[in-house]
Amino acid sequence: MTKGRIEAFSDGVLAIIITIMVLEIKIPHGATLETLRPLIPIFVSYVLSFIYVGIYWNNHHHMFQAVRHIRGGTLWANLHLLFWLSIVPTVTA
């Protein structure tokens, strides 16, 4: 198997993880800055989680630049990583 499929799958899963995280930020109803105050902890949590997932994505990308072919063990290790990263939106919420 070539590395393109596993990279595309991983990129898709990480994109969905980030999308789910941003959906936790609700749009405030009001025209003042005071209506944004309750969103500050949620936004900070999102930013930190985004950076965390982004670091993993960046490392994943650089690691797969050195890979030529994928074997079964690599697939399972990658699924293991994606499983734990998929829990990040729950922790962020």
N, C-alpha and C positions, 0 to 999 in steps of 0.2 A: 504494500500500500504506500502511496506517496503521502507526503506530509500535508499537501494542500487540503485534503478532506478534513483532517483532524484540526487544522488551523481554522478552517471556515466554520466547522461545528463549534469550536471553542469560542471564536469571535461572536457567533450568534448567541450562544448561551450567556456570555458576558454582557452583550448588548441588552438582552432581556433582563438580566439581573439589575443593570443600571436603570432600565426603564421602570421596573417595579419599584426601585428605591425612590425615584423622582415622583411617582404617583402618590407617595405618602405626603407630599407637600400639597396641602389644600389651599385654594385661592381664597384670600381674605375678602370679606365683604365690608367695605368702608373706604373712605377717601382720605383717611389720616394715617400718619406714620404709626400712631398708637395701635392700629389694627394689625400691624406687622410684628409687634412685640412678641405675641405668643408663638410666632413662627421661628423665632431666632434659634431655640434649641433644636428644632426639627431641621432647620437649614444647616446648622453646624454639624449635626449628626450625618446629614446627607453628604456634605462636603468631605468629612473625614472618611466615610464609607466609600465615596467615589474615589478618593485618593488611594485607599486600601485596594480596591478592586483594580484601579488603574495600574498600580505597582505590579500586581499579579499579572495583568494583561501584558505589560511591558516586559516583564521577566519571561513570560511564556513565549512571547514573540522572539526575543533574543535567543532563548534556548532552542527553539525550533529552526533558527537560522543555521545551526550547526548539525541538524539532523538531515539525513538523506532518505532513509526508509523507516517506516513505522512497523513495529511488531506488536503482538498481542499484549505483552506486558506494559508497553507504553500506552496503549489504548486504555487499559484498566487504570493505570496510574493517572492518566489525564481525567478519566471519569471520576476518580476519587477526588482530585483537586476541584473539579467543577461541582461536585456534590457539596463540598464544604463551602465553596464560594456562594452557592445558591442559598445558603442559610443567611448570608449577610443582610438581605432585605428584611428578614424577620427580626434580626438583632437591631437593625437601623430603626425599624418601626417601634 
